[in-house]
Amino acid sequence: MSKLLNYFIAISTFYLLLIIFGQDNIAWYFKSFLLPFLILATYKSEVFPTKKWLLLALIFSWIGDIILMFADKGELYFIFGLVSFLIAHILFIVLFLKQKSEGNYAKNWPFWLGFVAVLVYLGSMLSLLYPKLGDLKIPVSVYAFTISLMLVMAIKGYFSWQKPMNVLILIGAIFFVTSDSFLAINKFYNPILSTNFIIMFTYIVAQYCITVGILKLNKKKD
């Protein structure tokens, strides 16, 4: 499993370097080879109660990656990619909810502070993008709500799961929301310089942190 995770880091680094040096056309061919290493690492890991949810979330993320590779061919590719990632985020929410919890997150005032921060983020993003979404107002709003809920579940987990995996998973969730936010702003509001690198860097870190965090959180003690 560790070898597969190292392979993921290696190919991701190579992929990002291609983008940094302006070789986006070559990088395009490598994008579909990123998540399979995390999928295989999860598949080959020891059995644990939420394994199938992590596996499914990664698979739908991978499908979304592939579909979005053709987003420039037509709006339908973007919509289907959005749907695939929407399903992935729903699966991440289920994954987080089904993790074994310790302690009472509701008694921690920082949780509610984080909850309010996510609400502010959601309101700000929708206020910024809504006038420019056109026919995609409803699907993008649903997606924004879903990723926000995914982040809330990760914040909840921060106060309920073992350290340091709780931190790792929360970082992953934050980076995932960051990646999606940059993608949305770049597409609907205003193009951002070096946006492809920012989107993919935060996305790669997000998937890695969540996957490794969940695997280690569920690793059986010797």
N, C-alpha and C positions, 0 to 999 in steps of 0.2 A: 504493500500500500504506500509506504513512504517513497519508494522509487517512482510510482505513478504521480505522486504529489510533486516530486522534484522535477519530473518531466514536464508537468504543467507549468511550474515556475520557469523552466528553461525555454519552452516554446512561447510562453507569454512574454518573456523578456525579449526574445528575438522578434516577436510580432510588434511589440511596442517600439523597438529600435527601428524597425522598418518604417513605422509611421513617423518617428522623430526625423528620420533622414529623407522624408518625402516620398517613400516608396509605397504609397497607399495601394497602388494597383497590385503589387506583389503581396502585400499584407492581406489583401482581400481573400486570397487563396488559403491563407493560414487560419483565418477566423474560425472556420468550422472544425478545426482540429484542437481548439482550446479546451472546451468543456468535456469532451470525451475522456480526458485523463481524470477529471474529477468524478465523472460518472463511473468509470472503471474502478477508481479508488474506493468509492462508496459501495459498489457492487461486490468487491472482493473483501470488504471489511467484515468483521464478525457480526453475527446477527444481533440486532437490538430492536426494541419495539417500534421506533419511529424511522427505521431504515428505509422502508418503502416510500415514505413521504418525502424524505430528502432525495431519494433516487428519482421520483416522479418530478419534483420541483426542478432538479437539474436537467432532466430530459426535456421538459417543456421550455426551459430557458434555452437549451441548445436548439430546439426547433425554432424558437423565436429568433435566435442568432442567424440561422440559415435563411429564414424568410426575409429578415430585414436586410440581408445582403443584396436583395433585389428590390429594395424600396424605391430606387430611382427609376424602376421600370413602370411603376404605377402606384396609385394611392391604395389599391387593394392589398398590395404586399405589406404596406405599413399597417393597415388595419388588422390583417391576419397576424402579423408579428405582434401587434399590441394585444390581441386576444390571447396569443400563446403565452406572453409574459404575464398577462392578467391571471391566467390559470396558474402559472408558476408561482406568483405571489400569493394566491389563495392557498396553494399547497404549502408554501413557507409559513403562512399563518397557522394552518392546521399542524404543521410540524412543530412550531413553537408552542402551541397550545397543549400538545400531547407530551411535551417533555416533562420529565419528573421534576416537580417543584419543591423547593424547601423554603420555609419562611412565608411571611405574609407581606406581599409587595404593597398592598393597599395602605399599610400603616407607615410606609416610608414617604414622607412629603416630597422628596426629590422625584419620586415616580410621577406624582401629580404635576410637578413642575415640568417634567419631560412631556407629559401628556398635553399640557397647555402649549408647550413649544411646538409640538407636532400640529396642533390645531391652528396655531398662528402660521406655521409653514403652509399648511393646506389652504387656508384662506388667502394667503399672500399669492401663492402660485396660481390659484384659480382666478383671483382678481386680475393678475397680470396677463394670463393667457386667454381667459374666457372671451374677450371681445374679438380675438383673432382666430378662434377655433372653427368658425363656420359650422359645417355639418357635423363636425367631430366633437361638438360641445358635450354631449351626453357620454360617449365612450371615453373621452379623455378625463372627464370629471369622475367617472366610475373608477378609472384606473388610478387617478390621483388619490381618491379615497382609499382604495385598496392598498397602495404602497404605504400610505400613512398609517393604516391599521397594522400592516406588517411591522412597521417601525415601532408602534406602540407595544406590540407583542414582544418585540426584542427588548424594549425598555423594561417591560414587565419581567422578562426573563433575567435581566441584569440583576434584579432584586430577588430572584427565585432559584437561580442556577449556581452551580459551583464555580469558584474562581480558579483559574483566570479565563475559563472558556466563556463565561458570561460576558466578559469584556470583549473578547474576540468576536463573538456573534453580534454584539451590539455595534461594534465597529463595522462589521460586514453590512449590517442593515442600513447604517448611516451612509456608507459608501454607495450602496445600491440606490437609495433615494437620491443621493447627489448625482449619480450617473444619469438616472432617469430625468432629473430636473434639468441638467445641462442639455440633454437630448431634446426635451420639450421646448426649452427656451430657444435653442438653436433652430429648431424646425418651425416653430409657430410665432416667435416674438422677434428675435434678432440674431443673425449669425454671429458666432463667437469664434475668435481666432484660436487655432489649434484645438478646436472642439472635439475632433475625432480622437485625439490622444487623451484628452481629459475624460471623455465618456468611457473609452475602453479601459483606461488605467483604473478608474474608480470601479468599473464593472468587474474587472478581473480580481482586484483586491476584495471586492464584496463577495464574490462567489467563493474565493479561496478561504476567506475568514469564516464564512458561515459553514462551509463544508467541513473544514478542519475543526472548528469549534464544536459542531454537532458530533462528529466522529469521536473526538476526545472526551466530550461530555458523556458519551455512552460507552466508552471503553471499559471493559471489565477489569476490575482490580485483581492483580495477581495474589 
